[in-house]
Amino acid sequence: MLDFMRKQAGSWLIKGLLAIIVIVFVFWGVGSFRSRQANRVALVNGEVITAREYQEAYNNLVAQLRSRMGNNFDEETLKTLNLKKKALDSLIDRRILAGEAAKMKFNVTDEDLSRTIGNIKAFQTDGVFSKKTYESVLSRNHMTPEEFEASVRESLMIERIGSFMTGNVKVSENEALEWFKWKEGSVNVDFVHFDPEKYKNFNPSQEEIKAFFDKKKDNYKTEEKVKVNYLLLDYNAYAAKVKVEDKDVKEFYENNMDKFRRPKTVEASHILFKIDEGAGPAVIEDARKKADNVLKMIREGQPFGELAKKYSDCPSKSAGGNLGAFEKKDMVEPFAGKSFSMKAGEISEPVLTKFGWHIIKVDKINEEKIFTLEDTRNVIRKKLADDKAKKIAYSEAEAVYDTAVSINDLAKASEKHGLKIKTTDFFSRSDATRVTGTDIPALMTSGAFELSEKEISEVRDVGNSCCIIEVAEKIPPKTPDIKDVSDAVRADLVREKQDEKAGKEAETLLAALKKEGDMLKESIRYGLSPDETGFFKRNENMGKIGYEPELAGVAFKLSKNKPFSEKPVKGKKGYYLLKFKERKDPDTEIFKKEKESIIKALLEQKKQKTFEAWLAVVKSSSKILIEQEFQE
């Protein structure tokens, strides 16, 4: 549970609002600080949201998700997440928040601004802010420092308004306890499963198949297809144009000495005799005696690894207590100090840390090593060459892009710069997820399906290349002739009939059970037998049923007074009847240990809800006009 809580911890304001600084930079471009004379998408309290801002926000949300989800990203994901609405909503919220911050006269000093920008890693070289890197990165993203700094200043004001609006939010211990009981409580239910696949002998007529097709035509539409002109510049192809001088290699080495130092590490194993936090002297002493007894066995010649497997309370016991190699800073004191003071092969007396008593065995010592310039010369030269090659390729692509936008033709722009485009055949999103060894995945990353016909993308970094694409043609989805999909339609109709039959029989059995019927006896009439899930928590597998969040939600609403659900519950594999058996509350001693972490995480969630509620009120009184073509 603590893993979940830790993921929820951390300032939501920092993650949700200050992160906008990076979002503005990476995803939205200069946003509100570019010219707002372009075609508008929306008007928020007199402030324009341009079509370009909207397109950048949407395209980059898509690119971000695609990079995270890989082949799992498809048309269905786009529909489910409704990214176009999310992109526009985010831009609207930002305009409103910026306006409110200005009304409340929140101020960001030049010092605050400099500190924030200096901490953005994209602008750092070797961990230190570099003006040269800063200007170069902004230039590649078609931004000036003035534009970016105005955007950052606005983001900081938004973050401050969030902190101001949630400053008085609190979480009581009782709230935390109730949440703990809700989250960690478990329930056990009896169930009967109606599997639709067991119902056979459905043979629909041609008339039924046609009627089914007519009702669900949209399900059988072909995928949208695109044909793309593109320029793909492989960074490796520019290596021949790059020359790295010896002085450059030497300078990089001298400026990055920390990168060429391998710190001292120790490879060790241990046997842990765990002591819970807050344990009394008697418990600590008892654990020490256990450690002494095991140490005696080691001294008598019994294998350390075997004893670790048998007696250790650490997960490393499965590996014979092996912790691998670690630096001194990686371990808690006094474990770290002791292990780094020992010789290879030496076994320690029991050492007490906040986790308990440890018997430490040092297996190997890896002394610190400084790699010389000669050791690293080839590696450095390759890195510098790769960086320069990428910069040359990207600059060339930027020049082509600027020309292409000005003449609205990627092919002619490429020719002017001595380059040739390629053209794909028509392909769909599913084609892109299936093919390998082609450029299509790179084109997907560049936004092939997010662009309009004849629209030209900005330069996109796609792995070892950079890419510009122009959508040559689009074939929209269309409804096929029934004869081309008749087998698929028939199969879907049979599945629907199977599902209906399973659902009806489940309803009939549930009605019988509610009349004091015997679950075992009544189930046998349908050739079924009840089973039991065993105890499970809300977000855990339901025993033999598996992971079914909706079923679990129903199960936790059942009780002795209400043993059955109102109706059968549909899961991934059919319909289920659930009957309450027993409930178990979590151990409150665990709550006492985790209380602070729970309160901290709940506080962040409560702040977020408070902020969202306030924003909703402000939004409701704002004047928001969304152009017709961008409304849902």
Secondary structure, DSSP 8 states (H G I E B T S, - for coil): -HHHHHHH-S-HHIIIIITHHHHIIIIITTGGGS---S-EEEEETTEEEEHHHHHHHHHHHHHHHHHHHGGG--HHHHHHHTHHHHHHHHHHHHHHHHHHHHHTT----HHHHHHHHHT-GGGEETTEE-HHHHHHHHHHTT--HHHHHHHHHHHHHHHHHHHHHTTT----HHHHHHHHHHHH-EEEEEEEEE-GGG-------HHHHHHHHHHTGGGG----EEEEEEEEEEGGGGGGG----HHHHHHHHHHTGGGGEE--EEEEEEEEEE--TT--HHHHHHHHHHHHHHHHHHHTT--HHHHHHHH--SGGGGGTTEEEEE-GGGS-TTHHHHHHHS-TT-B---EEETTEEEEEEEEEEE--EE--HHHHHHHHHHHHHHHHHHHHHHHHHHHHHHHHHHHT-HHHHHHHTT---EE---EEHHHHHH--SSSHHHHHHTTTTTS-TT-B---EEETTEEEEEEEEEEE------HHHHHHHHHHHHHHHHHHHHHHHHHHHHHHHHHTT--HHHHHHTTT---EE--SB-TTS--GGG---HHHHHHHTT--SSS-B-SS-EEETTEEEEEEEEEEE---HHHHHHHHHHHHHHHHHHHHHHHHHHHHHHHHHTS-EEE-GGG--
